[in-house]
Amino acid sequence: METLVGILAFGTLGFTVVFAYLSVRATDKLRDSDQPKSALSRDGIEQRLKTAQRS
């Protein structure tokens, strides 16, 4: 029974670390892309103002 608790604990910890790593990579990829950003974010507002000035 103690072995099962250890496996579940380390499995959960491992899953959390992998999920966090993948989330950070996805966030960095989106931040570096030229896709339109959310109007609520700081860089999204800057992007929309630049686009409005060009027009």
PQR file of N, CA, C, O and H, with PARSE charges and radii, in Angstrom:
ATOM      1  N   MET A   1       0.814  -1.185   0.000 -0.4000 1.5000
ATOM      2  CA  MET A   1       0.000   0.000   0.000 -0.0000 2.0000
ATOM      3  C   MET A   1       0.863   1.258   0.000  0.5500 1.7000
ATOM      4  O   MET A   1       0.531   2.246  -0.654 -0.5500 1.4000
ATOM      5  N   GLU A   2       1.982   1.215   0.743 -0.4000 1.5000
ATOM      6  CA  GLU A   2       2.872   2.375   0.790 -0.0000 2.0000
ATOM      7  C   GLU A   2       3.516   2.617  -0.564  0.5500 1.7000
ATOM      8  O   GLU A   2       3.785   3.762  -0.928 -0.5500 1.4000
ATOM      9  H   GLU A   2       2.252   0.412   1.274  0.4000 1.0000
ATOM     10  N   THR A   3       3.761   1.564  -1.303 -0.4000 1.5000
ATOM     11  CA  THR A   3       4.359   1.696  -2.628 -0.0000 2.0000
ATOM     12  C   THR A   3       3.402   2.418  -3.565  0.5500 1.7000
ATOM     13  O   THR A   3       3.831   3.249  -4.365 -0.5500 1.4000
ATOM     14  H   THR A   3       3.543   0.634  -1.008  0.4000 1.0000
ATOM     15  N   LEU A   4       2.135   2.117  -3.477 -0.4000 1.5000
ATOM     16  CA  LEU A   4       1.129   2.757  -4.321 -0.0000 2.0000
ATOM     17  C   LEU A   4       1.047   4.250  -4.039  0.5500 1.7000
ATOM     18  O   LEU A   4       0.926   5.055  -4.962 -0.5500 1.4000
ATOM     19  H   LEU A   4       1.787   1.442  -2.827  0.4000 1.0000
ATOM     20  N   VAL A   5       1.114   4.620  -2.757 -0.4000 1.5000
ATOM     21  CA  VAL A   5       1.069   6.034  -2.384 -0.0000 2.0000
ATOM     22  C   VAL A   5       2.293   6.759  -2.945  0.5500 1.7000
ATOM     23  O   VAL A   5       2.169   7.881  -3.436 -0.5500 1.4000
ATOM     24  H   VAL A   5       1.213   3.965  -2.007  0.4000 1.0000
ATOM     25  N   GLY A   6       3.442   6.149  -2.881 -0.4000 1.5000
ATOM     26  CA  GLY A   6       4.662   6.747  -3.425 -0.0000 2.0000
ATOM     27  C   GLY A   6       4.590   6.908  -4.931  0.5500 1.7000
ATOM     28  O   GLY A   6       4.982   7.943  -5.471 -0.5500 1.4000
ATOM     29  H   GLY A   6       3.542   5.238  -2.482  0.4000 1.0000
ATOM     30  N   ILE A   7       4.091   5.889  -5.606 -0.4000 1.5000
ATOM     31  CA  ILE A   7       3.951   5.958  -7.068 -0.0000 2.0000
ATOM     32  C   ILE A   7       2.985   7.070  -7.452  0.5500 1.7000
ATOM     33  O   ILE A   7       3.264   7.842  -8.370 -0.5500 1.4000
ATOM     34  H   ILE A   7       3.773   5.049  -5.168  0.4000 1.0000
ATOM     35  N   LEU A   8       1.859   7.160  -6.764 -0.4000 1.5000
ATOM     36  CA  LEU A   8       0.890   8.216  -7.060 -0.0000 2.0000
ATOM     37  C   LEU A   8       1.448   9.600  -6.759  0.5500 1.7000
ATOM     38  O   LEU A   8       1.201  10.542  -7.511 -0.5500 1.4000
ATOM     39  H   LEU A   8       1.633   6.533  -6.018  0.4000 1.0000
ATOM     40  N   ALA A   9       2.188   9.732  -5.681 -0.4000 1.5000
ATOM     41  CA  ALA A   9       2.761  11.034  -5.317 -0.0000 2.0000
ATOM     42  C   ALA A   9       3.777  11.482  -6.360  0.5500 1.7000
ATOM     43  O   ALA A   9       3.712  12.615  -6.837 -0.5500 1.4000
ATOM     44  H   ALA A   9       2.388   8.966  -5.070  0.4000 1.0000
ATOM     45  N   PHE A  10       4.709  10.614  -6.718 -0.4000 1.5000
ATOM     46  CA  PHE A  10       5.723  10.992  -7.701 -0.0000 2.0000
ATOM     47  C   PHE A  10       5.142  11.108  -9.097  0.5500 1.7000
ATOM     48  O   PHE A  10       5.618  11.908  -9.902 -0.5500 1.4000
ATOM     49  H   PHE A  10       4.762   9.694  -6.330  0.4000 1.0000
ATOM     50  N   GLY A  11       4.133  10.329  -9.390 -0.4000 1.5000
ATOM     51  CA  GLY A  11       3.460  10.452 -10.684 -0.0000 2.0000
ATOM     52  C   GLY A  11       2.766  11.790 -10.820  0.5500 1.7000
ATOM     53  O   GLY A  11       2.843  12.432 -11.867 -0.5500 1.4000
ATOM     54  H   GLY A  11       3.746   9.678  -8.736  0.4000 1.0000
ATOM     55  N   THR A  12       2.089  12.212  -9.767 -0.4000 1.5000
ATOM     56  CA  THR A  12       1.421  13.510  -9.779 -0.0000 2.0000
ATOM     57  C   THR A  12       2.430  14.639  -9.874  0.5500 1.7000
ATOM     58  O   THR A  12       2.223  15.595 -10.622 -0.5500 1.4000
ATOM     59  H   THR A  12       2.026  11.691  -8.916  0.4000 1.0000
ATOM     60  N   LEU A  13       3.508  14.542  -9.134 -0.4000 1.5000
ATOM     61  CA  LEU A  13       4.566  15.551  -9.183 -0.0000 2.0000
ATOM     62  C   LEU A  13       5.178  15.619 -10.575  0.5500 1.7000
ATOM     63  O   LEU A  13       5.393  16.709 -11.105 -0.5500 1.4000
ATOM     64  H   LEU A  13       3.676  13.766  -8.526  0.4000 1.0000
ATOM     65  N   GLY A  14       5.458  14.478 -11.164 -0.4000 1.5000
ATOM     66  CA  GLY A  14       6.027  14.438 -12.516 -0.0000 2.0000
ATOM     67  C   GLY A  14       5.085  15.023 -13.548  0.5500 1.7000
ATOM     68  O   GLY A  14       5.509  15.779 -14.421 -0.5500 1.4000
ATOM     69  H   GLY A  14       5.284  13.592 -10.733  0.4000 1.0000
ATOM     70  N   PHE A  15       3.810  14.679 -13.456 -0.4000 1.5000
ATOM     71  CA  PHE A  15       2.823  15.216 -14.384 -0.0000 2.0000
ATOM     72  C   PHE A  15       2.750  16.735 -14.273  0.5500 1.7000
ATOM     73  O   PHE A  15       2.669  17.427 -15.288 -0.5500 1.4000
ATOM     74  H   PHE A  15       3.465  14.064 -12.746  0.4000 1.0000
ATOM     75  N   THR A  16       2.778  17.255 -13.057 -0.4000 1.5000
ATOM     76  CA  THR A  16       2.713  18.701 -12.842 -0.0000 2.0000
ATOM     77  C   THR A  16       3.920  19.408 -13.436  0.5500 1.7000
ATOM     78  O   THR A  16       3.778  20.468 -14.044 -0.5500 1.4000
ATOM     79  H   THR A  16       2.843  16.693 -12.233  0.4000 1.0000
ATOM     80  N   VAL A  17       5.100  18.837 -13.270 -0.4000 1.5000
ATOM     81  CA  VAL A  17       6.315  19.439 -13.823 -0.0000 2.0000
ATOM     82  C   VAL A  17       6.265  19.434 -15.346  0.5500 1.7000
ATOM     83  O   VAL A  17       6.603  20.438 -15.973 -0.5500 1.4000
ATOM     84  H   VAL A  17       5.215  17.976 -12.776  0.4000 1.0000
ATOM     85  N   VAL A  18       5.858  18.341 -15.945 -0.4000 1.5000
ATOM     86  CA  VAL A  18       5.776  18.255 -17.408 -0.0000 2.0000
ATOM     87  C   VAL A  18       4.732  19.227 -17.944  0.5500 1.7000
ATOM     88  O   VAL A  18       4.967  19.901 -18.947 -0.5500 1.4000
ATOM     89  H   VAL A  18       5.584  17.525 -15.436  0.4000 1.0000
ATOM     90  N   PHE A  19       3.584  19.301 -17.283 -0.4000 1.5000
ATOM     91  CA  PHE A  19       2.531  20.223 -17.711 -0.0000 2.0000
ATOM     92  C   PHE A  19       3.003  21.671 -17.627  0.5500 1.7000
ATOM     93  O   PHE A  19       2.740  22.454 -18.540 -0.5500 1.4000
ATOM     94  H   PHE A  19       3.393  18.754 -16.469  0.4000 1.0000
ATOM     95  N   ALA A  20       3.687  22.036 -16.564 -0.4000 1.5000
ATOM     96  CA  ALA A  20       4.201  23.401 -16.412 -0.0000 2.0000
ATOM     97  C   ALA A  20       5.232  23.714 -17.493  0.5500 1.7000
ATOM     98  O   ALA A  20       5.231  24.811 -18.051 -0.5500 1.4000
ATOM     99  H   ALA A  20       3.900  21.399 -15.822  0.4000 1.0000
ATOM    100  N   TYR A  21       6.106  22.763 -17.791 -0.4000 1.5000
ATOM    101  CA  TYR A  21       7.125  22.966 -18.828 -0.0000 2.0000
ATOM    102  C   TYR A  21       6.475  23.188 -20.192  0.5500 1.7000
ATOM    103  O   TYR A  21       6.866  24.097 -20.925 -0.5500 1.4000
ATOM    104  H   TYR A  21       6.107  21.872 -17.337  0.4000 1.0000
ATOM    105  N   LEU A  22       5.498  22.375 -20.530 -0.4000 1.5000
ATOM    106  CA  LEU A  22       4.812  22.528 -21.816 -0.0000 2.0000
ATOM    107  C   LEU A  22       4.036  23.838 -21.878  0.5500 1.7000
ATOM    108  O   LEU A  22       3.963  24.465 -22.935 -0.5500 1.4000
ATOM    109  H   LEU A  22       5.180  21.637 -19.934  0.4000 1.0000
ATOM    110  N   SER A  23       3.469  24.246 -20.778 -0.4000 1.5000
ATOM    111  CA  SER A  23       2.734  25.502 -20.725 -0.0000 2.0000
ATOM    112  C   SER A  23       3.667  26.691 -20.946  0.5500 1.7000
ATOM    113  O   SER A  23       3.317  27.625 -21.668 -0.5500 1.4000
ATOM    114  H   SER A  23       3.529  23.736 -19.919  0.4000 1.0000
ATOM    115  N   VAL A  24       4.840  26.664 -20.338 -0.4000 1.5000
ATOM    116  CA  VAL A  24       5.810  27.746 -20.518 -0.0000 2.0000
ATOM    117  C   VAL A  24       6.284  27.807 -21.967  0.5500 1.7000
ATOM    118  O   VAL A  24       6.422  28.894 -22.529 -0.5500 1.4000
ATOM    119  H   VAL A  24       5.124  25.905 -19.752  0.4000 1.0000
ATOM    120  N   ARG A  25       6.531  26.655 -22.571 -0.4000 1.5000
ATOM    121  CA  ARG A  25       6.968  26.647 -23.972 -0.0000 2.0000
ATOM    122  C   ARG A  25       5.892  27.198 -24.888  0.5500 1.7000
ATOM    123  O   ARG A  25       6.198  27.961 -25.805 -0.5500 1.4000
ATOM    124  H   ARG A  25       6.419  25.773 -22.115  0.4000 1.0000
ATOM    125  N   ALA A  26       4.644  26.831 -24.661 -0.4000 1.5000
ATOM    126  CA  ALA A  26       3.537  27.328 -25.487 -0.0000 2.0000
ATOM    127  C   ALA A  26       3.375  28.834 -25.310  0.5500 1.7000
ATOM    128  O   ALA A  26       3.115  29.550 -26.278 -0.5500 1.4000
ATOM    129  H   ALA A  26       4.396  26.212 -23.916  0.4000 1.0000
ATOM    130  N   THR A  27       3.525  29.312 -24.087 -0.4000 1.5000
ATOM    131  CA  THR A  27       3.400  30.749 -23.826 -0.0000 2.0000
ATOM    132  C   THR A  27       4.515  31.516 -24.522  0.5500 1.7000
ATOM    133  O   THR A  27       4.263  32.564 -25.116 -0.5500 1.4000
ATOM    134  H   THR A  27       3.736  28.731 -23.301  0.4000 1.0000
ATOM    135  N   ASP A  28       5.738  31.012 -24.460 -0.4000 1.5000
ATOM    136  CA  ASP A  28       6.847  31.671 -25.137 -0.0000 2.0000
ATOM    137  C   ASP A  28       6.647  31.694 -26.648  0.5500 1.7000
ATOM    138  O   ASP A  28       6.952  32.689 -27.306 -0.5500 1.4000
ATOM    139  H   ASP A  28       5.943  30.160 -23.978  0.4000 1.0000
ATOM    140  N   LYS A  29       6.141  30.611 -27.187 -0.4000 1.5000
ATOM    141  CA  LYS A  29       5.905  30.549 -28.628 -0.0000 2.0000
ATOM    142  C   LYS A  29       4.863  31.586 -29.051  0.5500 1.7000
ATOM    143  O   LYS A  29       5.035  32.258 -30.068 -0.5500 1.4000
ATOM    144  H   LYS A  29       5.893  29.803 -26.653  0.4000 1.0000
ATOM    145  N   LEU A  30       3.799  31.716 -28.286 -0.4000 1.5000
ATOM    146  CA  LEU A  30       2.771  32.708 -28.595 -0.0000 2.0000
ATOM    147  C   LEU A  30       3.287  34.131 -28.415  0.5500 1.7000
ATOM    148  O   LEU A  30       2.934  35.024 -29.186 -0.5500 1.4000
ATOM    149  H   LEU A  30       3.659  31.170 -27.459  0.4000 1.0000
ATOM    150  N   ARG A  31       4.111  34.342 -27.413 -0.4000 1.5000
ATOM    151  CA  ARG A  31       4.642  35.678 -27.152 -0.0000 2.0000
ATOM    152  C   ARG A  31       5.556  36.129 -28.287  0.5500 1.7000
ATOM    153  O   ARG A  31       5.574  37.310 -28.631 -0.5500 1.4000
ATOM    154  H   ARG A  31       4.399  33.617 -26.787  0.4000 1.0000
ATOM    155  N   ASP A  32       6.307  35.210 -28.867 -0.4000 1.5000
ATOM    156  CA  ASP A  32       7.249  35.545 -29.932 -0.0000 2.0000
ATOM    157  C   ASP A  32       6.599  35.597 -31.309  0.5500 1.7000
ATOM    158  O   ASP A  32       7.243  36.035 -32.263 -0.5500 1.4000
ATOM    159  H   ASP A  32       6.292  34.250 -28.588  0.4000 1.0000
ATOM    160  N   SER A  33       5.362  35.171 -31.447 -0.4000 1.5000
ATOM    161  CA  SER A  33       4.722  35.142 -32.754 -0.0000 2.0000
ATOM    162  C   SER A  33       4.131  36.515 -33.087  0.5500 1.7000
ATOM    163  O   SER A  33       4.028  37.392 -32.229 -0.5500 1.4000
ATOM    164  H   SER A  33       4.839  34.815 -30.673  0.4000 1.0000
ATOM    165  N   ASP A  34       3.752  36.674 -34.337 -0.4000 1.5000
ATOM    166  CA  ASP A  34       3.164  37.930 -34.801 -0.0000 2.0000
ATOM    167  C   ASP A  34       1.645  37.865 -34.816  0.5500 1.7000
ATOM    168  O   ASP A  34       1.003  38.725 -35.418 -0.5500 1.4000
ATOM    169  H   ASP A  34       3.835  35.963 -35.035  0.4000 1.0000
ATOM    170  N   GLN A  35       1.070  36.887 -34.182 -0.4000 1.5000
ATOM    171  CA  GLN A  35      -0.380  36.755 -34.135 -0.0000 2.0000
ATOM    172  C   GLN A  35      -0.968  37.892 -33.303  0.5500 1.7000
ATOM    173  O   GLN A  35      -0.307  38.402 -32.398 -0.5500 1.4000
ATOM    174  H   GLN A  35       1.592  36.188 -33.693  0.4000 1.0000
ATOM    175  N   PRO A  36      -2.205  38.294 -33.602 -0.5600 1.5000
ATOM    176  CA  PRO A  36      -2.840  39.329 -32.791  0.2800 2.0000
ATOM    177  C   PRO A  36      -2.935  38.889 -31.332  0.5500 1.7000
ATOM    178  O   PRO A  36      -3.247  37.737 -31.030 -0.5500 1.4000
ATOM    179  N   LYS A  37      -2.662  39.818 -30.454 -0.4000 1.5000
ATOM    180  CA  LYS A  37      -2.673  39.509 -29.033 -0.0000 2.0000
ATOM    181  C   LYS A  37      -3.962  40.018 -28.400  0.5500 1.7000
ATOM    182  O   LYS A  37      -4.690  40.796 -29.015 -0.5500 1.4000
ATOM    183  H   LYS A  37      -2.408  40.753 -30.699  0.4000 1.0000
ATOM    184  N   SER A  38      -4.236  39.598 -27.218 -0.4000 1.5000
ATOM    185  CA  SER A  38      -5.440  40.007 -26.500 -0.0000 2.0000
ATOM    186  C   SER A  38      -5.412  41.513 -26.248  0.5500 1.7000
ATOM    187  O   SER A  38      -4.359  42.075 -25.944 -0.5500 1.4000
ATOM    188  H   SER A  38      -3.644  38.965 -26.718  0.4000 1.0000
ATOM    189  N   ALA A  39      -6.553  42.155 -26.372 -0.4000 1.5000
ATOM    190  CA  ALA A  39      -6.637  43.591 -26.116 -0.0000 2.0000
ATOM    191  C   ALA A  39      -6.450  43.896 -24.630  0.5500 1.7000
ATOM    192  O   ALA A  39      -6.201  45.045 -24.267 -0.5500 1.4000
ATOM    193  H   ALA A  39      -7.408  41.698 -26.618  0.4000 1.0000
ATOM    194  N   LEU A  40      -6.565  42.902 -23.780 -0.4000 1.5000
ATOM    195  CA  LEU A  40      -6.423  43.114 -22.344 -0.0000 2.0000
ATOM    196  C   LEU A  40      -4.966  43.057 -21.886  0.5500 1.7000
ATOM    197  O   LEU A  40      -4.662  43.478 -20.770 -0.5500 1.4000
ATOM    198  H   LEU A  40      -6.768  41.968 -24.075  0.4000 1.0000
ATOM    199  N   SER A  41      -4.072  42.552 -22.711 -0.4000 1.5000
ATOM    200  CA  SER A  41      -2.676  42.452 -22.315 -0.0000 2.0000
ATOM    201  C   SER A  41      -1.939  43.749 -22.653  0.5500 1.7000
ATOM    202  O   SER A  41      -2.375  44.517 -23.511 -0.5500 1.4000
ATOM    203  H   SER A  41      -4.319  42.209 -23.618  0.4000 1.0000
ATOM    204  N   ARG A  42      -0.827  43.980 -21.975 -0.4000 1.5000
ATOM    205  CA  ARG A  42      -0.054  45.200 -22.182 -0.0000 2.0000
ATOM    206  C   ARG A  42       0.475  45.271 -23.609  0.5500 1.7000
ATOM    207  O   ARG A  42       0.365  46.317 -24.250 -0.5500 1.4000
ATOM    208  H   ARG A  42      -0.473  43.356 -21.278  0.4000 1.0000
ATOM    209  N   ASP A  43       1.041  44.195 -24.115 -0.4000 1.5000
ATOM    210  CA  ASP A  43       1.570  44.222 -25.475 -0.0000 2.0000
ATOM    211  C   ASP A  43       0.449  44.188 -26.514  0.5500 1.7000
ATOM    212  O   ASP A  43       0.658  44.603 -27.654 -0.5500 1.4000
ATOM    213  H   ASP A  43       1.131  43.346 -23.594  0.4000 1.0000
ATOM    214  N   GLY A  44      -0.727  43.705 -26.143 -0.4000 1.5000
ATOM    215  CA  GLY A  44      -1.866  43.723 -27.057 -0.0000 2.0000
ATOM    216  C   GLY A  44      -2.343  45.135 -27.321  0.5500 1.7000
ATOM    217  O   GLY A  44      -2.700  45.478 -28.448 -0.5500 1.4000
ATOM    218  H   GLY A  44      -0.897  43.368 -25.217  0.4000 1.0000
ATOM    219  N   ILE A  45      -2.348  45.958 -26.278 -0.4000 1.5000
ATOM    220  CA  ILE A  45      -2.747  47.355 -26.434 -0.0000 2.0000
ATOM    221  C   ILE A  45      -1.739  48.077 -27.332  0.5500 1.7000
ATOM    222  O   ILE A  45      -2.128  48.829 -28.225 -0.5500 1.4000
ATOM    223  H   ILE A  45      -2.058  45.680 -25.363  0.4000 1.0000
ATOM    224  N   GLU A  46      -0.445  47.847 -27.095 -0.4000 1.5000
ATOM    225  CA  GLU A  46       0.592  48.475 -27.913 -0.0000 2.0000
ATOM    226  C   GLU A  46       0.451  48.059 -29.373  0.5500 1.7000
ATOM    227  O   GLU A  46       0.596  48.887 -30.272 -0.5500 1.4000
ATOM    228  H   GLU A  46      -0.129  47.236 -26.369  0.4000 1.0000
ATOM    229  N   GLN A  47       0.171  46.791 -29.610 -0.4000 1.5000
ATOM    230  CA  GLN A  47       0.024  46.285 -30.971 -0.0000 2.0000
ATOM    231  C   GLN A  47      -1.173  46.939 -31.654  0.5500 1.7000
ATOM    232  O   GLN A  47      -1.078  47.323 -32.819 -0.5500 1.4000
ATOM    233  H   GLN A  47       0.053  46.118 -28.880  0.4000 1.0000
ATOM    234  N   ARG A  48      -2.285  47.071 -30.957 -0.4000 1.5000
ATOM    235  CA  ARG A  48      -3.483  47.684 -31.545 -0.0000 2.0000
ATOM    236  C   ARG A  48      -3.267  49.169 -31.814  0.5500 1.7000
ATOM    237  O   ARG A  48      -3.759  49.684 -32.817 -0.5500 1.4000
ATOM    238  H   ARG A  48      -2.362  46.759 -30.010  0.4000 1.0000
ATOM    239  N   LEU A  49      -2.542  49.870 -30.940 -0.4000 1.5000
ATOM    240  CA  LEU A  49      -2.265  51.278 -31.187 -0.0000 2.0000
ATOM    241  C   LEU A  49      -1.359  51.472 -32.395  0.5500 1.7000
ATOM    242  O   LEU A  49      -1.570  52.399 -33.177 -0.5500 1.4000
ATOM    243  H   LEU A  49      -2.143  49.451 -30.125  0.4000 1.0000
ATOM    244  N   LYS A  50      -0.356  50.619 -32.562 -0.4000 1.5000
ATOM    245  CA  LYS A  50       0.510  50.694 -33.736 -0.0000 2.0000
ATOM    246  C   LYS A  50      -0.269  50.447 -35.018  0.5500 1.7000
ATOM    247  O   LYS A  50      -0.052  51.121 -36.025 -0.5500 1.4000
ATOM    248  H   LYS A  50      -0.185  49.866 -31.927  0.4000 1.0000
ATOM    249  N   THR A  51      -1.177  49.477 -34.976 -0.4000 1.5000
ATOM    250  CA  THR A  51      -1.992  49.163 -36.146 -0.0000 2.0000
ATOM    251  C   THR A  51      -2.918  50.340 -36.477  0.5500 1.7000
ATOM    252  O   THR A  51      -3.121  50.659 -37.648 -0.5500 1.4000
ATOM    253  H   THR A  51      -1.353  48.930 -34.158  0.4000 1.0000
ATOM    254  N   ALA A  52      -3.471  50.974 -35.462 -0.4000 1.5000
ATOM    255  CA  ALA A  52      -4.370  52.110 -35.675 -0.0000 2.0000
ATOM    256  C   ALA A  52      -3.620  53.318 -36.238  0.5500 1.7000
ATOM    257  O   ALA A  52      -4.173  54.071 -37.040 -0.5500 1.4000
ATOM    258  H   ALA A  52      -3.306  50.715 -34.510  0.4000 1.0000
ATOM    259  N   GLN A  53      -2.363  53.508 -35.820 -0.4000 1.5000
ATOM    260  CA  GLN A  53      -1.581  54.635 -36.319 -0.0000 2.0000
ATOM    261  C   GLN A  53      -1.202  54.454 -37.780  0.5500 1.7000
ATOM    262  O   GLN A  53      -1.087  55.436 -38.513 -0.5500 1.4000
ATOM    263  H   GLN A  53      -1.914  52.897 -35.168  0.4000 1.0000
ATOM    264  N   ARG A  54      -1.008  53.219 -38.210 -0.4000 1.5000
ATOM    265  CA  ARG A  54      -0.641  52.941 -39.594 -0.0000 2.0000
ATOM    266  C   ARG A  54      -1.805  53.229 -40.551  0.5500 1.7000
ATOM    267  O   ARG A  54      -1.600  53.621 -41.699 -0.5500 1.4000
ATOM    268  H   ARG A  54      -1.102  52.422 -37.614  0.4000 1.0000
ATOM    269  N   SER A  55      -3.003  53.031 -40.062 -0.4000 1.5000
ATOM    270  CA  SER A  55      -4.192  53.191 -40.924 -0.0000 2.0000
ATOM    271  C   SER A  55      -4.545  54.626 -41.171  0.5500 1.7000
ATOM    272  O   SER A  55      -5.515  54.911 -41.873 -0.5500 1.4000
ATOM    273  H   SER A  55      -3.170  52.712 -39.129  0.4000 1.0000
TER
END
